[in-house]
Amino acid sequence: TGGIIQGFDGIKKAYETGKGKIIVRGKAQIEDIRGGRQQIVITEIPYEVNKANLVKKMDEFRLDRKVEGISEVRDETDRTGLRIVI
């Protein structure tokens, strides 16, 4: 788990009033591979996001052609850490 908190307003409001909305996004990077292609590597996902459901949903988008340009979705997670490759 992990991720990046988007914006400061939710955190500030949570400290001031005890209530606030904090948006957390996963952490990803783009890597170049041979053949002039690129791959997106997700290394952190927010708390309570089910990794298996996330990979399954992304693969369904690929099969239904809702997102163009995706050739495969792989879960390369091992004991060193999370790694989802698109």
Biopython code that builds the backbone (N, CA, C, O; Angstrom):
import numpy as np
from Bio.PDB.StructureBuilder import StructureBuilder

atoms = [
    (1, "THR", "N", (0.841, -1.183, 0.000)),
    (1, "THR", "CA", (0.000, 0.000, 0.000)),
    (1, "THR", "C", (0.877, 1.234, 0.000)),
    (1, "THR", "O", (2.084, 1.158, 0.229)),
    (2, "GLY", "N", (0.276, 2.333, -0.251)),
    (2, "GLY", "CA", (0.999, 3.597, -0.319)),
    (2, "GLY", "C", (0.245, 4.532, -1.217)),
    (2, "GLY", "O", (-0.978, 4.440, -1.321)),
    (3, "GLY", "N", (0.939, 5.421, -1.860)),
    (3, "GLY", "CA", (0.313, 6.319, -2.809)),
    (3, "GLY", "C", (0.680, 7.753, -2.555)),
    (3, "GLY", "O", (1.519, 8.068, -1.711)),
    (4, "ILE", "N", (0.024, 8.625, -3.314)),
    (4, "ILE", "CA", (0.288, 10.046, -3.271)),
    (4, "ILE", "C", (-1.006, 10.762, -2.890)),
    (4, "ILE", "O", (-2.054, 10.508, -3.484)),
    (5, "ILE", "N", (-0.937, 11.648, -1.908)),
    (5, "ILE", "CA", (-2.106, 12.427, -1.517)),
    (5, "ILE", "C", (-2.222, 13.604, -2.471)),
    (5, "ILE", "O", (-1.258, 14.338, -2.691)),
    (6, "GLN", "N", (-3.419, 13.778, -3.037)),
    (6, "GLN", "CA", (-3.677, 14.859, -3.978)),
    (6, "GLN", "C", (-4.269, 16.052, -3.235)),
    (6, "GLN", "O", (-5.354, 15.945, -2.663)),
    (7, "GLY", "N", (-3.583, 17.170, -3.237)),
    (7, "GLY", "CA", (-4.095, 18.406, -2.660)),
    (7, "GLY", "C", (-3.895, 18.507, -1.156)),
    (7, "GLY", "O", (-3.635, 17.515, -0.474)),
    (8, "PHE", "N", (-4.022, 19.731, -0.657)),
    (8, "PHE", "CA", (-3.829, 20.003, 0.758)),
    (8, "PHE", "C", (-5.123, 20.363, 1.470)),
    (8, "PHE", "O", (-5.178, 20.331, 2.699)),
    (9, "ASP", "N", (-6.172, 20.709, 0.713)),
    (9, "ASP", "CA", (-7.415, 21.180, 1.324)),
    (9, "ASP", "C", (-8.042, 20.133, 2.239)),
    (9, "ASP", "O", (-8.498, 20.468, 3.332)),
    (10, "GLY", "N", (-8.072, 18.871, 1.812)),
    (10, "GLY", "CA", (-8.673, 17.811, 2.614)),
    (10, "GLY", "C", (-7.931, 17.570, 3.908)),
    (10, "GLY", "O", (-8.549, 17.350, 4.949)),
    (11, "ILE", "N", (-6.612, 17.610, 3.853)),
    (11, "ILE", "CA", (-5.797, 17.403, 5.055)),
    (11, "ILE", "C", (-6.002, 18.570, 6.024)),
    (11, "ILE", "O", (-6.174, 18.368, 7.226)),
    (12, "LYS", "N", (-5.982, 19.783, 5.491)),
    (12, "LYS", "CA", (-6.159, 20.970, 6.327)),
    (12, "LYS", "C", (-7.524, 20.947, 7.012)),
    (12, "LYS", "O", (-7.636, 21.236, 8.204)),
    (13, "LYS", "N", (-8.562, 20.598, 6.244)),
    (13, "LYS", "CA", (-9.916, 20.560, 6.808)),
    (13, "LYS", "C", (-10.032, 19.444, 7.854)),
    (13, "LYS", "O", (-10.720, 19.609, 8.862)),
    (14, "ALA", "N", (-9.364, 18.316, 7.616)),
    (14, "ALA", "CA", (-9.409, 17.212, 8.575)),
    (14, "ALA", "C", (-8.774, 17.609, 9.903)),
    (14, "ALA", "O", (-9.283, 17.248, 10.964)),
    (15, "TYR", "N", (-7.679, 18.342, 9.857)),
    (15, "TYR", "CA", (-7.040, 18.787, 11.091)),
    (15, "TYR", "C", (-7.849, 19.872, 11.799)),
    (15, "TYR", "O", (-7.899, 19.911, 13.029)),
    (16, "GLU", "N", (-8.484, 20.758, 11.017)),
    (16, "GLU", "CA", (-9.230, 21.850, 11.626)),
    (16, "GLU", "C", (-10.570, 21.400, 12.207)),
    (16, "GLU", "O", (-10.922, 21.796, 13.318)),
    (17, "THR", "N", (-11.321, 20.578, 11.468)),
    (17, "THR", "CA", (-12.680, 20.228, 11.877)),
    (17, "THR", "C", (-12.852, 18.785, 12.319)),
    (17, "THR", "O", (-13.861, 18.439, 12.934)),
    (18, "GLY", "N", (-11.879, 17.942, 12.012)),
    (18, "GLY", "CA", (-12.015, 16.528, 12.340)),
    (18, "GLY", "C", (-12.624, 15.726, 11.208)),
    (18, "GLY", "O", (-12.710, 14.501, 11.292)),
    (19, "LYS", "N", (-13.053, 16.410, 10.135)),
    (19, "LYS", "CA", (-13.623, 15.753, 8.966)),
    (19, "LYS", "C", (-12.967, 16.336, 7.724)),
    (19, "LYS", "O", (-12.708, 17.537, 7.649)),
    (20, "GLY", "N", (-12.705, 15.481, 6.762)),
    (20, "GLY", "CA", (-12.115, 15.953, 5.525)),
    (20, "GLY", "C", (-12.000, 14.827, 4.523)),
    (20, "GLY", "O", (-11.967, 13.653, 4.893)),
    (21, "LYS", "N", (-11.940, 15.182, 3.266)),
    (21, "LYS", "CA", (-11.841, 14.200, 2.197)),
    (21, "LYS", "C", (-10.429, 14.245, 1.629)),
    (21, "LYS", "O", (-9.976, 15.278, 1.137)),
    (22, "ILE", "N", (-9.747, 13.119, 1.703)),
    (22, "ILE", "CA", (-8.384, 13.024, 1.200)),
    (22, "ILE", "C", (-8.385, 12.066, 0.014)),
    (22, "ILE", "O", (-8.825, 10.923, 0.135)),
    (23, "ILE", "N", (-7.896, 12.530, -1.124)),
    (23, "ILE", "CA", (-7.819, 11.707, -2.326)),
    (23, "ILE", "C", (-6.407, 11.141, -2.426)),
    (23, "ILE", "O", (-5.426, 11.885, -2.415)),
    (24, "VAL", "N", (-6.316, 9.811, -2.525)),
    (24, "VAL", "CA", (-5.024, 9.138, -2.614)),
    (24, "VAL", "C", (-4.945, 8.425, -3.957)),
    (24, "VAL", "O", (-5.863, 7.696, -4.332)),
    (25, "ARG", "N", (-3.863, 8.633, -4.672)),
    (25, "ARG", "CA", (-3.641, 7.991, -5.962)),
    (25, "ARG", "C", (-2.430, 7.079, -5.874)),
    (25, "ARG", "O", (-1.556, 7.256, -5.025)),
    (26, "GLY", "N", (-2.397, 6.102, -6.764)),
    (26, "GLY", "CA", (-1.270, 5.194, -6.823)),
    (26, "GLY", "C", (-0.056, 5.872, -7.419)),
    (26, "GLY", "O", (-0.153, 6.951, -8.003)),
    (27, "LYS", "N", (1.087, 5.228, -7.265)),
    (27, "LYS", "CA", (2.328, 5.763, -7.807)),
    (27, "LYS", "C", (2.739, 4.905, -9.004)),
    (27, "LYS", "O", (2.768, 3.678, -8.914)),
    (28, "ALA", "N", (3.054, 5.555, -10.120)),
    (28, "ALA", "CA", (3.416, 4.846, -11.344)),
    (28, "ALA", "C", (4.547, 5.579, -12.044)),
    (28, "ALA", "O", (4.788, 6.761, -11.799)),
    (29, "GLN", "N", (5.230, 4.862, -12.913)),
    (29, "GLN", "CA", (6.293, 5.451, -13.721)),
    (29, "GLN", "C", (6.277, 4.806, -15.098)),
    (29, "GLN", "O", (5.773, 3.696, -15.265)),
    (30, "ILE", "N", (6.823, 5.499, -16.074)),
    (30, "ILE", "CA", (6.868, 4.995, -17.440)),
    (30, "ILE", "C", (8.297, 4.588, -17.752)),
    (30, "ILE", "O", (9.231, 5.363, -17.545)),
    (31, "GLU", "N", (8.465, 3.365, -18.253)),
    (31, "GLU", "CA", (9.785, 2.841, -18.608)),
    (31, "GLU", "C", (9.829, 2.540, -20.096)),
    (31, "GLU", "O", (8.850, 2.069, -20.676)),
    (32, "ASP", "N", (10.969, 2.815, -20.703)),
    (32, "ASP", "CA", (11.166, 2.475, -22.111)),
    (32, "ASP", "C", (11.651, 1.032, -22.205)),
    (32, "ASP", "O", (12.476, 0.584, -21.409)),
    (33, "ILE", "N", (11.118, 0.311, -23.200)),
    (33, "ILE", "CA", (11.556, -1.061, -23.458)),
    (33, "ILE", "C", (11.995, -1.145, -24.906)),
    (33, "ILE", "O", (11.822, -0.195, -25.669)),
    (34, "ARG", "N", (12.558, -2.270, -25.284)),
    (34, "ARG", "CA", (13.085, -2.400, -26.643)),
    (34, "ARG", "C", (11.963, -2.299, -27.677)),
    (34, "ARG", "O", (10.795, -2.548, -27.380)),
    (35, "GLY", "N", (12.344, -1.934, -28.879)),
    (35, "GLY", "CA", (11.365, -1.774, -29.945)),
    (35, "GLY", "C", (10.699, -0.410, -29.941)),
    (35, "GLY", "O", (9.703, -0.210, -30.637)),
    (36, "GLY", "N", (11.233, 0.542, -29.163)),
    (36, "GLY", "CA", (10.654, 1.870, -29.109)),
    (36, "GLY", "C", (9.322, 1.937, -28.380)),
    (36, "GLY", "O", (8.580, 2.907, -28.531)),
    (37, "ARG", "N", (9.016, 0.923, -27.597)),
    (37, "ARG", "CA", (7.748, 0.879, -26.870)),
    (37, "ARG", "C", (7.959, 1.327, -25.434)),
    (37, "ARG", "O", (9.089, 1.425, -24.956)),
    (38, "GLN", "N", (6.858, 1.596, -24.762)),
    (38, "GLN", "CA", (6.911, 2.010, -23.362)),
    (38, "GLN", "C", (5.968, 1.156, -22.541)),
    (38, "GLN", "O", (5.007, 0.589, -23.061)),
    (39, "GLN", "N", (6.254, 1.071, -21.252)),
    (39, "GLN", "CA", (5.369, 0.354, -20.344)),
    (39, "GLN", "C", (5.148, 1.199, -19.101)),
    (39, "GLN", "O", (6.036, 1.922, -18.651)),
    (40, "ILE", "N", (3.945, 1.091, -18.560)),
    (40, "ILE", "CA", (3.597, 1.781, -17.319)),
    (40, "ILE", "C", (3.779, 0.781, -16.187)),
    (40, "ILE", "O", (3.252, -0.330, -16.242)),
    (41, "VAL", "N", (4.524, 1.174, -15.164)),
    (41, "VAL", "CA", (4.774, 0.298, -14.014)),
    (41, "VAL", "C", (4.177, 0.948, -12.776)),
    (41, "VAL", "O", (4.602, 2.030, -12.371)),
    (42, "ILE", "N", (3.190, 0.288, -12.173)),
    (42, "ILE", "CA", (2.549, 0.767, -10.948)),
    (42, "ILE", "C", (3.270, 0.128, -9.771)),
    (42, "ILE", "O", (3.358, -1.096, -9.675)),
    (43, "THR", "N", (3.786, 0.967, -8.876)),
    (43, "THR", "CA", (4.563, 0.456, -7.744)),
    (43, "THR", "C", (3.860, 0.622, -6.405)),
    (43, "THR", "O", (4.250, -0.017, -5.427)),
    (44, "GLU", "N", (2.833, 1.464, -6.336)),
    (44, "GLU", "CA", (2.074, 1.646, -5.101)),
    (44, "GLU", "C", (0.609, 1.852, -5.454)),
    (44, "GLU", "O", (0.287, 2.538, -6.424)),
    (45, "ILE", "N", (-0.277, 1.255, -4.663)),
    (45, "ILE", "CA", (-1.711, 1.474, -4.819)),
    (45, "ILE", "C", (-2.269, 1.906, -3.468)),
    (45, "ILE", "O", (-1.717, 1.550, -2.427)),
    (46, "PRO", "N", (-3.357, 2.668, -3.479)),
    (46, "PRO", "CA", (-3.919, 3.145, -2.215)),
    (46, "PRO", "C", (-4.416, 2.010, -1.313)),
    (46, "PRO", "O", (-4.693, 0.901, -1.770)),
    (47, "TYR", "N", (-4.516, 2.321, -0.039)),
    (47, "TYR", "CA", (-5.015, 1.390, 0.959)),
    (47, "TYR", "C", (-6.438, 0.955, 0.603)),
    (47, "TYR", "O", (-7.234, 1.765, 0.128)),
    (48, "GLU", "N", (-6.753, -0.293, 0.825)),
    (48, "GLU", "CA", (-8.051, -0.921, 0.572)),
    (48, "GLU", "C", (-8.387, -1.106, -0.903)),
    (48, "GLU", "O", (-9.535, -1.415, -1.223)),
    (49, "VAL", "N", (-7.431, -0.928, -1.813)),
    (49, "VAL", "CA", (-7.651, -1.248, -3.220)),
    (49, "VAL", "C", (-7.173, -2.679, -3.411)),
    (49, "VAL", "O", (-6.022, -2.997, -3.113)),
    (50, "ASN", "N", (-8.051, -3.540, -3.906)),
    (50, "ASN", "CA", (-7.720, -4.940, -4.101)),
    (50, "ASN", "C", (-6.912, -5.084, -5.387)),
    (50, "ASN", "O", (-7.397, -4.772, -6.474)),
    (51, "LYS", "N", (-5.682, -5.556, -5.252)),
    (51, "LYS", "CA", (-4.781, -5.655, -6.395)),
    (51, "LYS", "C", (-5.309, -6.607, -7.456)),
    (51, "LYS", "O", (-5.223, -6.301, -8.645)),
    (52, "ALA", "N", (-5.841, -7.729, -7.069)),
    (52, "ALA", "CA", (-6.346, -8.712, -8.030)),
    (52, "ALA", "C", (-7.510, -8.140, -8.835)),
    (52, "ALA", "O", (-7.570, -8.323, -10.051)),
    (53, "ASN", "N", (-8.432, -7.452, -8.167)),
    (53, "ASN", "CA", (-9.558, -6.835, -8.872)),
    (53, "ASN", "C", (-9.100, -5.716, -9.800)),
    (53, "ASN", "O", (-9.659, -5.535, -10.882)),
    (54, "LEU", "N", (-8.084, -4.965, -9.379)),
    (54, "LEU", "CA", (-7.537, -3.894, -10.209)),
    (54, "LEU", "C", (-6.943, -4.446, -11.496)),
    (54, "LEU", "O", (-7.217, -3.925, -12.577)),
    (55, "VAL", "N", (-6.136, -5.489, -11.390)),
    (55, "VAL", "CA", (-5.515, -6.100, -12.572)),
    (55, "VAL", "C", (-6.580, -6.714, -13.473)),
    (55, "VAL", "O", (-6.507, -6.592, -14.696)),
    (56, "LYS", "N", (-7.557, -7.367, -12.880)),
    (56, "LYS", "CA", (-8.642, -7.979, -13.658)),
    (56, "LYS", "C", (-9.424, -6.931, -14.433)),
    (56, "LYS", "O", (-9.737, -7.130, -15.607)),
    (57, "LYS", "N", (-9.745, -5.805, -13.779)),
    (57, "LYS", "CA", (-10.512, -4.739, -14.421)),
    (57, "LYS", "C", (-9.715, -4.099, -15.561)),
    (57, "LYS", "O", (-10.273, -3.803, -16.617)),
    (58, "MET", "N", (-8.411, -3.887, -15.350)),
    (58, "MET", "CA", (-7.577, -3.329, -16.409)),
    (58, "MET", "C", (-7.495, -4.273, -17.600)),
    (58, "MET", "O", (-7.500, -3.823, -18.746)),
    (59, "ASP", "N", (-7.419, -5.565, -17.348)),
    (59, "ASP", "CA", (-7.374, -6.540, -18.427)),
    (59, "ASP", "C", (-8.704, -6.581, -19.183)),
    (59, "ASP", "O", (-8.716, -6.777, -20.398)),
    (60, "GLU", "N", (-9.816, -6.399, -18.480)),
    (60, "GLU", "CA", (-11.122, -6.336, -19.147)),
    (60, "GLU", "C", (-11.204, -5.114, -20.059)),
    (60, "GLU", "O", (-11.762, -5.201, -21.153)),
    (61, "PHE", "N", (-10.654, -3.973, -19.624)),
    (61, "PHE", "CA", (-10.618, -2.788, -20.482)),
    (61, "PHE", "C", (-9.816, -3.072, -21.749)),
    (61, "PHE", "O", (-10.183, -2.629, -22.837)),
    (62, "ARG", "N", (-8.718, -3.814, -21.601)),
    (62, "ARG", "CA", (-7.888, -4.153, -22.758)),
    (62, "ARG", "C", (-8.656, -5.050, -23.719)),
    (62, "ARG", "O", (-8.630, -4.823, -24.929)),
    (63, "LEU", "N", (-9.338, -6.065, -23.200)),
    (63, "LEU", "CA", (-10.062, -7.003, -24.050)),
    (63, "LEU", "C", (-11.269, -6.363, -24.728)),
    (63, "LEU", "O", (-11.584, -6.692, -25.871)),
    (64, "ASP", "N", (-11.947, -5.452, -24.033)),
    (64, "ASP", "CA", (-13.121, -4.774, -24.593)),
    (64, "ASP", "C", (-12.743, -3.597, -25.492)),
    (64, "ASP", "O", (-13.621, -2.952, -26.065)),
    (65, "ARG", "N", (-11.457, -3.315, -25.620)),
    (65, "ARG", "CA", (-10.934, -2.214, -26.433)),
    (65, "ARG", "C", (-11.449, -0.853, -25.984)),
    (65, "ARG", "O", (-11.629, 0.049, -26.801)),
    (66, "LYS", "N", (-11.687, -0.707, -24.677)),
    (66, "LYS", "CA", (-12.111, 0.590, -24.137)),
    (66, "LYS", "C", (-10.921, 1.542, -24.053)),
    (66, "LYS", "O", (-11.084, 2.760, -24.137)),
    (67, "VAL", "N", (-9.721, 0.980, -23.885)),
    (67, "VAL", "CA", (-8.490, 1.767, -23.866)),
    (67, "VAL", "C", (-7.582, 1.191, -24.942)),
    (67, "VAL", "O", (-7.231, 0.012, -24.897)),
    (68, "GLU", "N", (-7.203, 2.017, -25.907)),
    (68, "GLU", "CA", (-6.377, 1.560, -27.018)),
    (68, "GLU", "C", (-4.893, 1.587, -26.650)),
    (68, "GLU", "O", (-4.467, 2.400, -25.829)),
    (69, "GLY", "N", (-4.122, 0.709, -27.252)),
    (69, "GLY", "CA", (-2.675, 0.719, -27.092)),
    (69, "GLY", "C", (-2.143, -0.181, -25.994)),
    (69, "GLY", "O", (-0.935, -0.197, -25.756)),
    (70, "ILE", "N", (-2.997, -0.927, -25.321)),
    (70, "ILE", "CA", (-2.538, -1.835, -24.266)),
    (70, "ILE", "C", (-2.417, -3.230, -24.860)),
    (70, "ILE", "O", (-3.400, -3.790, -25.345)),
    (71, "SER", "N", (-1.216, -3.791, -24.822)),
    (71, "SER", "CA", (-1.030, -5.133, -25.363)),
    (71, "SER", "C", (-1.197, -6.210, -24.296)),
    (71, "SER", "O", (-1.668, -7.308, -24.595)),
    (72, "GLU", "N", (-0.817, -5.907, -23.050)),
    (72, "GLU", "CA", (-1.012, -6.874, -21.972)),
    (72, "GLU", "C", (-0.914, -6.192, -20.617)),
    (72, "GLU", "O", (-0.361, -5.101, -20.486)),
    (73, "VAL", "N", (-1.464, -6.864, -19.616)),
    (73, "VAL", "CA", (-1.401, -6.406, -18.228)),
    (73, "VAL", "C", (-0.847, -7.562, -17.405)),
    (73, "VAL", "O", (-1.409, -8.658, -17.406)),
    (74, "ARG", "N", (0.268, -7.312, -16.696)),
    (74, "ARG", "CA", (0.914, -8.368, -15.913)),
    (74, "ARG", "C", (1.066, -7.936, -14.456)),
    (74, "ARG", "O", (1.312, -6.767, -14.158)),
    (75, "ASP", "N", (0.917, -8.893, -13.573)),
    (75, "ASP", "CA", (1.168, -8.675, -12.152)),
    (75, "ASP", "C", (2.499, -9.341, -11.834)),
    (75, "ASP", "O", (2.583, -10.566, -11.757)),
    (76, "GLU", "N", (3.532, -8.536, -11.651)),
    (76, "GLU", "CA", (4.878, -9.046, -11.375)),
    (76, "GLU", "C", (5.259, -8.856, -9.912)),
    (76, "GLU", "O", (6.439, -8.718, -9.587)),
    (77, "THR", "N", (4.280, -8.847, -9.047)),
    (77, "THR", "CA", (4.517, -8.651, -7.625)),
    (77, "THR", "C", (5.256, -9.849, -7.046)),
    (77, "THR", "O", (4.922, -10.998, -7.335)),
    (78, "ASP", "N", (6.255, -9.569, -6.233)),
    (78, "ASP", "CA", (6.969, -10.624, -5.519)),
    (78, "ASP", "C", (7.238, -10.140, -4.096)),
    (78, "ASP", "O", (6.655, -9.147, -3.659)),
    (79, "ARG", "N", (8.096, -10.817, -3.388)),
    (79, "ARG", "CA", (8.308, -10.448, -1.987)),
    (79, "ARG", "C", (9.064, -9.131, -1.820)),
    (79, "ARG", "O", (9.119, -8.589, -0.717)),
    (80, "THR", "N", (9.653, -8.606, -2.913)),
    (80, "THR", "CA", (10.353, -7.321, -2.811)),
    (80, "THR", "C", (9.422, -6.139, -2.944)),
    (80, "THR", "O", (9.780, -5.030, -2.547)),
    (81, "GLY", "N", (8.217, -6.346, -3.500)),
    (81, "GLY", "CA", (7.271, -5.239, -3.585)),
    (81, "GLY", "C", (6.273, -5.400, -4.703)),
    (81, "GLY", "O", (6.345, -6.332, -5.504)),
    (82, "LEU", "N", (5.343, -4.474, -4.740)),
    (82, "LEU", "CA", (4.265, -4.468, -5.722)),
    (82, "LEU", "C", (4.808, -4.004, -7.077)),
    (82, "LEU", "O", (5.622, -3.084, -7.149)),
    (83, "ARG", "N", (4.347, -4.653, -8.144)),
    (83, "ARG", "CA", (4.742, -4.259, -9.506)),
    (83, "ARG", "C", (3.679, -4.758, -10.475)),
    (83, "ARG", "O", (3.574, -5.958, -10.728)),
    (84, "ILE", "N", (2.895, -3.835, -11.013)),
    (84, "ILE", "CA", (1.903, -4.136, -12.033)),
    (84, "ILE", "C", (2.370, -3.461, -13.316)),
    (84, "ILE", "O", (2.575, -2.248, -13.346)),
    (85, "VAL", "N", (2.537, -4.251, -14.377)),
    (85, "VAL", "CA", (3.086, -3.730, -15.637)),
    (85, "VAL", "C", (1.985, -3.703, -16.681)),
    (85, "VAL", "O", (1.286, -4.694, -16.893)),
    (86, "ILE", "N", (1.839, -2.550, -17.333)),
    (86, "ILE", "CA", (0.848, -2.371, -18.397)),
    (86, "ILE", "C", (1.609, -2.067, -19.679)),
    (86, "ILE", "O", (0.996, -1.874, -20.729)),
]
sb = StructureBuilder()
sb.init_structure("model")
sb.init_model(0)
sb.init_chain("A")
sb.init_seg("    ")
for serial, (resi, resn, name, xyz) in enumerate(atoms, 1):
    if name == "N":
        sb.init_residue(resn, " ", resi, " ")
    sb.init_atom(name, np.array(xyz, "f"), 0.0, 1.0, " ", f" {name:<3s}", serial, name[0])
structure = sb.get_structure()
